[in-house]
Amino acid sequence: MTALDPARPEPLPAKFRLAHFLLGLVFDRYLTTHVSGREHLPAPGTPTILCANHSSALDVFAVGHALRRPAAFVAKEEATRYPVLGPYLVALGAIPAKRDKQDTDALRRMLAALRAGGVAGLAPEGTRSPDGTLRRFDPGFVWLALRTDALIVPTVVHGAFQLMPKGARMPRRGTMWVRFAPPMSLASEGRRVSRARMTELAETVRQRVLETIVELEEETGVPSPAASLPRAEDDERRNPSC
């Protein structure tokens, strides 16, 4: 696998085109999805990490729909084995990963995708937020960016929590938004970065995501639990005293 030439991008695989067509039926027909910030996406062939908030099962599909090109993303191994959903997730770029333990094979595949100039979609919160708030970001994506010179694109899915919160089997019809914020580079950090520094960098990206959530809340009038969380409480979540 080689990096894409921005002037002559590779044709999209047939399985991806079909999977993306089905996404369109959901996000443009059943739901109404507004996408902004595509101009901030780096050119094809640039290693890119999309760091998105995660409050709904719709999130990963919404980002894939908005992106319009293949991307690697981690999915729990059990989901990729489901009779219909499994092949669909793999066609979209899912990398099966074992839950509750470090999966070195999944990590190697993410590294390979980025080093080939691809896009990796990540939810640094690790799991869906049960109440829609923005949880702490695991700094693993910072480690990936430092080793692949990838650009980090803070990505927000807004309105999905109201349409399909954790525990819901089907989404309600309604409107949601996906926004790609300007990319962030960690090139000035070098390769030798401490765990503490990676945690600081992860929090910087988290704050950019939070700022984008606030922007969308103000623009759309649709409230977000993450944006409405008092600042003092947010600080306590990020820096617990015990």
Buried (B, 14 or more C-beta within 10 A) or exposed (E): EEBBEEEEEBEEEEBBEEBBEBBEEBBEEEBEBBBBBEEBBBEBBBBBBBBBBBBBBBBBBBBBBBBBBBBBBBBBBEBBEEEEEBBBBBBBBBBBBEEEEEBEEBBEBBBBBBBBBBBBBBBBBBEBBEEBBBBBBBBBBBBBBBEBBBBBBBBBBBBBBBBBBBEEEEBEEBBBBBBBBEBBEBEEBEEEBEEEBBBEBBBBBBBBBBBBBBBBBEEBEBBBBBBEBEEEEBEEEBEEEE
